[in-house]
Amino acid sequence: MLNILRTFLSPRNVLRLAWHQSKTCIAAMLYRFPARKLIVIGITGTDGKTTTVGMIAHILRITGIQVGALSTAFFRANDLIEWNATQKTSPSPFVIQHFLHRLVAKGCTHTVIEYSSHGLVQGRTLFTWPSVAAITNTSPEHLDYHGTMEQYRKDKGKLFRMLHGKGTKILNADDETYNQYLQIPSERTLSYSLSDPIASKISISIPGKFNIENALCALRCAEAIGIPTQQSLEALRTFAGIPGRMECIDEGQPFTVFIDFTVTPAAYEKTLSAIRLTLTAGHRLLVLAGSCGDRMRENRHLIGNICTEFADIIVVTNEDPYTEDPEKIINEVWNGIDQKMVEAHRIPDRRKAMTFLFRKAEPGDIVLLCGKGSDITMWIASGQIPWNEREITRELLRDLRCESEKRSRPPRQPPEEHTSNENWHR
């Protein structure tokens, strides 16, 4: 039935949306509306959602609160963490409601949920009843689904409407949507900005001004449920980051490797510019770039533009082509690269592309692997295939280290000649 709906009805057709919402209603009833027993903090935005969810969950856990979290990368119930194999920010309502049911069973009192624009439109996140709703930022994404940036921002705003005039909304004062979302009713509004004095007091181990912005959002969310800001600042000092989000992979190589779920042009610009600032003179930024299939076609050349501006070496490769021709996707990213300005290569095989970059890297360089983050699969036309970028990166770096060690060993000396007349064969 779902395939029939997809074939004949547009994504926003009322019948198709009713189908999604009916599934959500059934799922919530099946698990007896578990969100009623939880204090829910909701996070939406274009970039930074997963890291912000992780920061909030960390603050709550450190301050003694039994907390769960649902994000694109992981599910968390207190100290138990599972990878989100669906790779969807807002998975099936049955997955969401079952997860919330598990949190209640494990004694959690709070949960942090990442909300996607698709999930908000389709009603997959109904019956989660957030009491705190926050946004990280907005930039063009999923316009093939939403149509226009205006509609995209309106759809993101559905999270604040889920407050039903109650609770606390948390807004980014530096984002263009601030005044738009300020008009949506709530009992309380908190805001944050990189110009806030508190920003200079944030100490976190992960790089980038954008992560300071994520931390500011997390501080306001914690404040909304009564955690003092100073206590939250202390908790963030021990936040180690989220796997696959600006994660540094160290296998003893003489250069730095970061893995990040960088997918939108805005994320590319923020991430590459932040890393560029950390480079010392004479060292280079090497970037593995690509784009997801079946979406974001209008953004692909922009990724090439941004990589040209900030990178020294670019390799364009396969990411998650879904049903699209991988070569076509690579071509569209490639078309945005100015080859007169930067060294660029096309290597469709992602493993070979990574190996190429690692061999190119010199001591002091930084290699940034964009697009996959903590994903454990890759989507191709026939479905999902195993792909764990974090493990593969470690494997390739170890292999290169072994090669280097073999080359550096002194050559074996020939065995000494035997001068004895004794017949040693006997």
C-alpha positions in Angstrom: 0.0 0.0 0.0 2.8 2.4 0.9 4.4 1.9 -2.6 1.0 2.7 -4.2 0.8 5.9 -2.2 4.3 6.9 -3.1 3.6 6.3 -6.8 0.3 8.2 -7.2 0.3 10.8 -4.4 2.7 13.7 -3.8 4.7 13.6 -0.5 2.4 16.3 1.0 -0.9 14.9 -0.2 -3.5 14.9 2.5 -4.1 11.1 2.1 -0.5 10.3 2.3 0.0 12.4 5.4 -3.1 10.8 7.0 -1.5 7.4 6.4 1.7 8.5 8.2 -0.3 10.0 11.1 -2.5 7.0 11.5 0.6 4.8 11.9 1.9 7.2 14.6 -1.4 7.1 16.4 -1.4 3.3 16.4 2.2 3.2 17.6 1.6 5.5 20.5 -1.5 3.6 21.6 0.4 0.3 21.2 3.0 1.5 23.7 0.5 3.4 25.9 1.8 6.9 25.1 5.1 6.6 26.9 6.1 10.3 26.4 3.5 11.3 29.0 5.8 9.9 31.6 8.9 11.8 30.3 10.1 15.3 30.1 10.9 15.7 26.4 13.5 18.2 25.0 13.2 18.5 21.2 15.9 19.7 18.9 15.5 20.6 15.2 17.6 22.6 12.7 19.7 22.0 9.6 23.1 21.3 11.1 24.4 20.5 14.6 21.3 18.6 15.9 23.0 15.4 16.8 25.9 17.0 18.6 23.5 19.3 20.5 21.4 16.3 21.5 24.6 14.6 22.8 25.6 17.7 24.7 22.3 18.0 26.4 22.1 14.3 27.3 25.7 14.5 28.7 24.8 17.6 30.9 21.7 15.8 32.3 23.5 12.6 32.9 26.4 14.3 34.7 24.0 16.3 36.9 22.3 13.0 38.0 19.3 12.9 35.8 18.2 9.5 34.2 18.1 10.5 30.6 17.6 9.0 27.1 18.4 10.4 23.7 17.2 9.7 20.1 19.3 11.1 17.3 20.4 10.4 13.7 23.6 8.7 15.1 22.5 6.9 18.2 19.8 5.8 20.7 20.7 6.3 24.4 19.1 5.0 27.6 21.2 6.1 30.6 24.7 4.6 30.0 23.5 2.2 27.2 24.2 3.4 23.7 23.1 1.8 20.4 23.8 3.0 16.9 20.8 4.2 14.9 21.0 1.6 12.0 18.1 3.4 10.2 20.3 6.5 9.7 17.1 8.5 9.9 16.7 11.5 12.2 13.1 10.7 12.8 12.6 6.9 12.2 9.3 5.0 12.0 6.8 6.0 14.7 6.9 2.4 15.9 10.7 2.8 16.5 10.2 6.1 18.2 7.4 5.0 20.5 9.0 1.7 21.3 12.2 3.5 22.2 10.3 5.9 24.5 8.6 2.9 26.1 12.0 1.3 26.8 13.2 4.6 28.4 10.3 4.5 30.8 10.9 0.9 31.6 14.6 1.7 32.4 13.6 4.4 34.8 14.5 7.5 32.6 12.7 10.7 33.5 13.9 12.8 30.7 14.7 12.4 27.0 16.3 14.5 24.2 14.8 13.9 20.7 16.2 15.0 17.4 13.3 16.1 15.1 13.7 16.1 11.3 11.6 18.4 9.0 10.3 15.3 7.2 9.2 13.7 10.5 7.5 16.9 11.6 5.5 17.2 8.3 4.5 13.6 8.2 3.6 13.4 11.9 6.1 10.7 12.8 6.9 12.6 16.0 3.3 13.2 17.1 2.5 12.2 20.7 6.0 13.0 21.9 4.9 16.2 23.6 8.1 18.2 24.1 8.1 20.7 26.9 11.3 22.3 25.6 11.8 22.9 21.9 15.0 24.3 20.4 16.5 25.1 17.0 20.2 25.0 16.0 20.1 26.9 12.7 18.6 26.8 9.2 20.1 26.7 5.8 18.9 25.2 2.4 18.3 21.5 2.7 15.6 19.0 1.5 14.2 21.6 -0.9 13.3 18.8 -3.2 10.8 17.8 -0.5 9.8 21.2 1.0 9.8 23.2 -2.3 11.1 26.5 -1.0 13.2 27.8 1.9 10.1 29.6 3.2 8.2 26.3 3.4 11.2 24.5 4.9 11.5 27.0 7.8 7.7 26.9 8.3 7.9 23.1 8.5 10.8 23.3 11.0 8.6 25.6 13.1 6.1 22.8 13.6 8.3 21.7 16.5 7.5 24.9 18.4 3.8 24.5 17.6 3.9 21.1 19.4 4.4 23.1 22.6 0.7 24.2 22.2 1.5 27.6 23.7 3.1 26.0 26.8 6.7 25.1 27.7 9.9 26.8 26.6 11.1 27.5 23.1 14.8 28.2 22.5 15.9 30.3 19.5 19.1 31.1 17.8 19.3 34.9 17.8 21.9 34.7 15.0 19.6 32.8 12.6 17.3 34.5 10.1 14.4 32.6 11.6 14.6 34.2 15.0 11.7 36.8 14.5 9.6 34.2 12.6 9.7 31.6 15.4 9.4 34.3 18.1 5.8 34.8 17.0 4.9 31.2 17.8 3.2 31.1 21.3 5.0 29.6 24.3 5.1 30.2 28.0 8.7 31.1 27.9 11.3 32.0 25.3 15.1 31.8 25.7 17.7 32.7 23.1 21.4 32.3 22.5 24.0 34.0 20.3 27.7 33.7 19.7 27.9 37.3 21.0 26.6 36.2 24.4 29.3 36.7 27.1 28.8 33.1 28.3 30.2 31.9 24.9 33.7 32.8 26.0 33.4 30.6 29.1 32.6 27.4 27.2 35.4 24.9 27.2 34.9 21.8 25.0 37.3 19.4 23.4 35.8 19.4 19.9 36.9 22.2 17.5 34.8 24.8 15.6 32.9 27.9 16.3 29.8 26.0 15.3 30.3 23.7 18.2 30.3 26.7 20.6 27.0 27.5 19.0 25.7 24.0 19.7 26.9 24.2 23.3 25.1 27.5 23.8 21.9 25.8 22.6 22.5 22.9 25.0 23.1 25.4 27.9 19.8 27.1 27.3 18.0 23.7 27.1 19.5 22.7 30.4 18.5 26.1 31.9 14.9 25.5 30.7 14.6 22.5 33.0 16.3 24.1 36.0 20.0 23.2 35.7 22.2 26.1 36.6 24.4 27.4 33.8 27.6 27.0 35.8 26.8 23.4 36.5 26.2 22.9 32.8 29.5 24.6 31.9 31.4 22.2 34.2 29.6 19.2 32.6 30.5 20.3 29.1 34.2 20.2 30.0 34.0 16.4 30.1 32.0 16.1 26.9 34.1 14.0 24.6 32.0 14.6 21.5 29.8 12.3 19.4 31.3 9.5 17.3 31.5 10.6 13.7 31.0 14.2 14.5 34.3 16.0 14.2 35.8 12.9 15.6 39.6 12.7 15.6 41.0 9.3 14.6 44.5 8.6 15.9 46.4 5.5 14.9 49.8 7.1 15.4 49.9 8.7 11.9 51.9 12.0 11.6 48.8 13.9 10.4 45.4 14.6 11.8 42.3 12.8 10.6 38.7 14.0 11.3 35.5 12.2 10.4 32.4 14.3 10.3 28.8 14.1 9.1 29.3 17.2 6.9 26.6 17.1 4.2 25.1 20.6 3.5 26.9 23.5 1.9 26.5 25.5 5.2 28.1 22.6 7.2 31.0 22.4 4.7 31.6 26.1 5.0 31.5 26.1 8.8 33.6 22.9 9.1 36.3 23.6 6.5 36.7 27.3 7.6 37.1 26.2 11.3 39.7 23.6 10.4 41.5 26.1 8.1 42.0 28.4 11.1 43.8 25.6 13.1 46.3 24.9 10.3 49.9 26.1 10.9 51.9 27.6 8.1 53.0 25.2 5.5 50.5 22.6 6.3 47.5 21.6 4.2 43.8 20.6 4.4 42.8 17.5 2.4 39.1 16.9 2.0 37.1 13.9 1.0 33.8 15.2 -0.4 30.6 13.9 -2.0 26.9 14.2 -1.9 23.9 12.1 -1.1 21.7 10.7 -3.8 18.0 11.4 -4.4 18.2 14.7 -2.6 20.1 18.0 -2.5 20.8 18.1 -6.2 20.7 21.9 -6.2 23.5 22.0 -3.5 26.1 19.7 -5.2 28.0 22.3 -7.1 28.1 24.5 -4.0 29.9 21.8 -2.1 32.6 21.9 -4.9 32.7 25.7 -4.7 33.3 25.7 -0.9 35.9 22.9 -1.1 37.8 25.0 -3.7 37.8 28.0 -1.3 39.1 26.2 1.8 40.9 22.9 0.8 44.3 22.3 -0.7 43.5 18.9 -2.0 40.0 17.5 -2.8 38.9 14.0 -3.6 35.3 13.6 -4.8 33.9 10.2 -4.2 30.9 8.1 -3.6 28.7 8.7 -0.5 25.2 7.4 -0.4 24.0 7.3 -4.0 20.6 5.6 -3.2 18.9 5.1 -6.6 20.9 7.8 -8.5 23.9 7.1 -10.8 27.0 7.6 -8.5 29.0 9.0 -11.4 26.3 11.7 -12.1 26.5 12.8 -8.4 30.3 13.0 -8.5 30.1 15.0 -11.8 27.7 17.5 -10.2 30.0 18.1 -7.2 33.0 18.1 -9.5 31.5 20.8 -11.7 31.7 23.2 -8.7 35.5 22.8 -8.3 37.9 25.3 -9.9 40.8 23.0 -10.8 43.0 26.1 -11.5 42.7 26.9 -7.8 43.0 23.6 -6.1 44.4 20.1 -6.6 41.3 17.8 -7.3 40.8 14.2 -8.0 37.8 11.9 -8.8 37.9 8.5 -7.2 34.5 6.8 -7.1 35.6 3.9 -4.8 35.4 5.5 -1.3 38.0 3.1 0.2 40.5 3.9 -2.5 39.7 7.6 -2.2 40.5 7.5 1.5 43.7 5.5 1.0 44.8 8.1 -1.7 44.3 11.0 0.7 46.1 9.3 3.5 49.1 8.6 1.2 49.0 12.2 0.1 49.0 13.6 3.6 52.3 14.9 5.1 53.2 15.5 8.7 51.1 18.3 10.2 48.4 18.1 7.5 44.7 17.7 8.3 42.5 15.2 6.5 38.7 15.7 6.7 36.4 12.8 5.7 33.0 14.3 5.0 29.5 12.8 4.6 29.4 9.5 6.5 30.2 10.3 10.1 29.1 7.4 12.3 26.9 5.7 9.7 27.4 1.9 9.7 25.9 1.3 6.2 25.9 2.9 2.8 22.7 3.3 0.7 22.9 2.1 -2.9 20.3 1.2 -5.5 19.8 -2.3 -4.1 19.5 -1.2 -0.5 22.0 -0.9 2.4 25.5 -2.4 2.4 27.9 -2.4 5.3 30.1 0.6 5.6 31.6 1.8 8.9 33.8 4.8 8.1 35.3 4.9 11.6 36.4 1.3 11.5 37.6 1.5 7.9 39.6 4.7 8.6 41.4 3.0 11.5 42.1 -0.1 9.4 43.5 1.9 6.5 45.7 4.0 8.8 47.0 0.9 10.6 47.8 -0.6 7.2 49.7 2.5 6.1 51.6 2.5 9.4 52.7 -1.1 8.9 53.9 -0.3 5.4 55.8 2.7 6.7 57.4 0.6 9.4 58.5 -2.1 6.9 60.1 0.5 4.7 62.0 2.0 7.6 63.5 -1.3 8.8 67.2 -1.8 7.9 67.7 -4.4 5.2 68.3 -7.9 6.3 72.0 -8.9 6.4 73.0 -12.0 4.4 73.9 -15.0 6.6 77.5 -15.5 7.6 79.4 -18.0 5.5 80.3 -21.3 7.2 84.0 -22.0 7.2 83.9 -25.3 9.0 84.7 -28.5 7.1 82.1 -30.4 9.1 79.4 -31.8 7.0 76.4 -30.0 8.5 73.9 -31.9 6.3 74.5 -35.2 8.0 
